[in-house]
Amino acid sequence: MKELKVFAPATVANLSCGFDVLGCCLDSVGDEMVVRKNDLNEIRITKVTGQELPMEADKNVAGVAVKALLKDLESDQGFDIEITKRIKPGSGIGSSAASSAGAVFAVNKLLGEPYSSNQLIPFAMQGELIASGNEHADNVAPALLGGFSLVRSYCPLEVLSLPVPSELRMVVLHPLIEIKTKDSRSIIKQNISLKSAINQWGNLGALISALYTDDYDLLGRSLEDEIVEPIRSILIPYFQELDELSVANGALGFGISGSGPSVYALCKGDENAEKVKQAIKKFYEKKGIDFDLHLSAINKQGVKIL
Amino acid sequence: MKELKVFAPATVANLSCGFDVLGCCLDSVGDEMVVRKNDLNEIRITKVTGQELPMEADKNVAGVAVKALLKDLESDQGFDIEITKRIKPGSGIGSSAASSAGAVFAVNKLLGEPYSSNQLIPFAMQGELIASGNEHADNVAPALLGGFSLVRSYCPLEVLSLPVPSELRMVVLHPLIEIKTKDSRSIIKQNISLKSAINQWGNLGALISALYTDDYDLLGRSLEDEIVEPIRSILIPYFQELDELSVANGALGFGISGSGPSVYALCKGDENAEKVKQAIKKFYEKKGIDFDLHLSAINKQGVKIL
């Protein structure tokens, strides 16, 4: 096999009480990438459509992630990478993670799968490092593994795959304003009250339990975040109104996707998700801010071969 | 039914990364209580053996918990309560919780079960309030429900019952020194770093996952606490040595039980638990501190009728 075309999915990280440790993978939003062996011992970004991205491999997250993999493997195989970007950079739904994950997934396949999906995570994290200044795993892990991923530990890295209740749907609103991950991180307080932290880990524990027991209502009650959301939500136009609107229309829960500005409403079933989506659409159309709006099932597979 | 004799179990709360939210119920350590209807419209503590406890109902945790139940029920039924105390107060394995839980369980039975076990938790918490100045649920909940209990939220109170991997065993060492819960709480820092909190909720999430998947090794790796244990362990003689000794002998994890001074080693299987118990015994016997040492399965039922 010389060439592979893959779907590189968008992801929702920092799922409310799961800040920095919990993310999930979307099914209907993502990039397309073509990765092809070359005979040049070189990693080249040969084509980017849909968005402006660095064409220099060392400045492009896909190039950086692939180079990390090849370095670990001590391989001098070259690759050409074409990216059809459908996830907007800075959207908060794992744009850089999709490119990093898609690239290392494809390269790994083309090399005969020397690594498991889980082993690809650290390479993809190198892409995240140049994108956001932070080597986080809660986007690249669900992009590679599918479903819900929990980062138990960063040092050593340990990521768990969690079960996915089958009726879960995500409605994701991306207000077309830009918030850089770096900026969004810098406003977070580095010290928090023990009381808030206890509430947060009580909720995260319950959320994990809800995933194992298909308890949608418990899932909804657990999607609380009193630590990061109150601060970051200030940067997102009409956050509070969107939250109330979504819940009033039956969403299980509502929160910030990644570092924003995208927000997500977690819903049970297509019908309810469609209702929440329409309510958000109607509300936001009046506000004079351009936006993208997605409805997606949870992608249990992660990166897919097309 | 006029009279009931119950086994009121000891519990291990603050299970490492589950500080303030996660506790579990022991099988072979606990008090015995006899609760009997009287015709006096009065709650009386009629007999206490094994320990010195207040005989005045308003100062005894069992009396306070029963009064809270009867007030909610608007009942003027009187009860006599006899307590054979085998759990030492101040031990850190839920002495007050056992009395509170055992008393409300028995009274509820004698009144024809107007409340579910879960509904009894707030009454038993009133007992905890006078015992420790803090209305915590992570001892009374597992005492009443059995197994592992997770407190998702205190306001409103929501407690989840979690599955119990069948081979889990607890070795509990109680060094016979007294640490008051109030004092042990006061040394905890009320502000913590976000980084530590993130590690803690990553571990708690993984611990919950491990309970659902019978993953003993993951359970062991998750039993970390970088927030409370480093501070509280200073009060416990030879904590670090006991931790290393337990893990070296095959324990899954080690930590402080409740607010101490008891410590627990979580083990897989009777054989390993016995090995860890003997190693701890041999070590502590040389140290000149009196101690109690327990080996127990996890009690899946909670308070039991004898």
Interface residues (C-beta under 8 A of the other chain):
Chain A: C17 G18 F19 D20 V21 L22 L150 V151 R152 S153 Y154 E158 L160 L162 I188 K189 Q190 N191 I192 S193 L194 K195 A197 I198 N199 Q200 W201 G202 N203 L204 G205 A206 L207 I208 S209 Y212 L218 R221 S222 I227
Chain B: C17 G18 F19 D20 V21 L22 L150 V151 R152 S153 Y154 E158 L160 L162 I188 K189 Q190 N191 I192 S193 L194 K195 A197 I198 N199 Q200 W201 G202 N203 L204 G205 A206 L207 I208 S209 Y212 L218 R221 S222 I227
